[in-house]
Amino acid sequence: MHARSSDHSATRSGAIARRAGIVTLAAALVAVPLAAAAPASAAPVEPFPITSVAFDNTALMYGDESQASFNGDPSMTRVSDTYICVYEYRNGEPSEYSQATPSYGVDAPLQRYEYLTSMRYTQGDVYTVAYGEPLGTIEADDLSCVVPPMDTPGLPQASLTLTATPEAPPLPEIAVSAAPLNLTQGVAFDVTLPITAASAFDFTDEGGYIDAGPPSSAGYENGELYPYAGIEFGYSNTEPGVAPTFHIVGTPEYAGTTTVGFEISDRKSVGYGTLTINVANKAGIVSPISIEAAVDQPVAGANVTIIQAGLQEGAAWSATVRSTPIIVGSGTIALGGQLATTVTIPAGLEAGTHSITVESTNADGTAFSTVLYFTVSATGTLLAVSTSAAELAATGQDIAPSLFVAGGLLLAGAAFASITVIRRRRNA
């Protein structure tokens, strides 16, 4: 809120206390502490000094400006030398931002701009400002404001309706892509990725920007992992003549396959792409399934992380440990088609080779299934892990326990149809 006001500090000893953080649209209000305010002769005059108030238009677009004046006099710069209550209404109901304490004087005309870009109002809301006489007396230092209903007879008020903001025409799009980023769990990295574009961006005149990254970790609830933990996605905003860079750094905490969106622009055109990030586990295996136990450690109770992107949002998923089938996890796919969760290896597995299979639906509607094989020793410790039963057999491990069921391995790819890109408002 902005207002044109006079400086009355020469005749008043200070500013009246106002509720912290409350800024009304009425005016820039100058006051004195009530205890040290004007003498009794400065008590509210009769009749109440504001008889009417009007904005110079009835609708306000985001970022536009509107002015208003009291009592039909646009040249008036001061309404009164006493205290006045300022009330704020939203769609006919008192707003939580209505002034709780009287304000001294009130300046006019009111000048407002960019106020309604805040979260307080949305398109179609009707804002109303009104004025009233405070309760109590100056002498007793007990003045206060009680917000009356907006339809109170004789309440001087004016209203504005928020209208839509014209949107700038969309920038032409250029097809862009980036090669998959291959990382290892727990290993630090610092890379600048090249971007391939169908046609050239021109950063000569205005520079440009690259923005990349996943949703905030706050969106991962109900036991879901934040699969990007430990990875930082840089934002590059450059001056004219300098090309932005796609910089990613960190130490991945989880293994699995994830995707993030990225956006690149020279402010005359824009490209939206998808980056696939493959994080191998500490044993060097790239799989959506990772057993968080080292070789020779007990396997019963070990956590298993499952991180896979490109699934169908809302589809069912399940995780099953075999020989004897034991469902160790299930649910529905959320977070833009990504599964990021933890299940636990059950106790009581016999010595030999077992598997854990994750099944769901790809974004394109086809079946998704992936298998991780692991071998348990006679003492219940982990001997080996592999994405292939044949590779596990090559280690010399037993692959034929009495009830072993070899699940087929289906490495199904999918178009990642739901990629979240953090898009910030940028200044050209």
Secondary structure, DSSP 8 states (H G I E B T S, - for coil): -EE-----TTTSSS-----TT---SS-------GGGS--GGGS--SS-S---EEES-SEEETT-EEEEEETT-TT-----SSEEEEEEEETTEE-TTS-SS-EES--SSEEEESGGGSTT--TT-EEEEEEE--BS-TTTT--B-----TT-TT--EEEEEEE---------B--EE---EEEETT--EEEEE--EESS----TTT-EEEEEE---GGG--TT---TTTTEEE--EEE-TT----EEEEE--SS-EEEEEEEEEE-SSSEEEEEEEEEEE-TTS---SEEE---TTSB-TT-EEEEEE-SB-TT-EEEEEEETTTEEEEEEE-BTTTBEEEEEE--S---SEEEEEEEEEEBTTS-EEEEEEEEEE-TTSBEEEEES-HHHHHHTT-----TT------B------------------
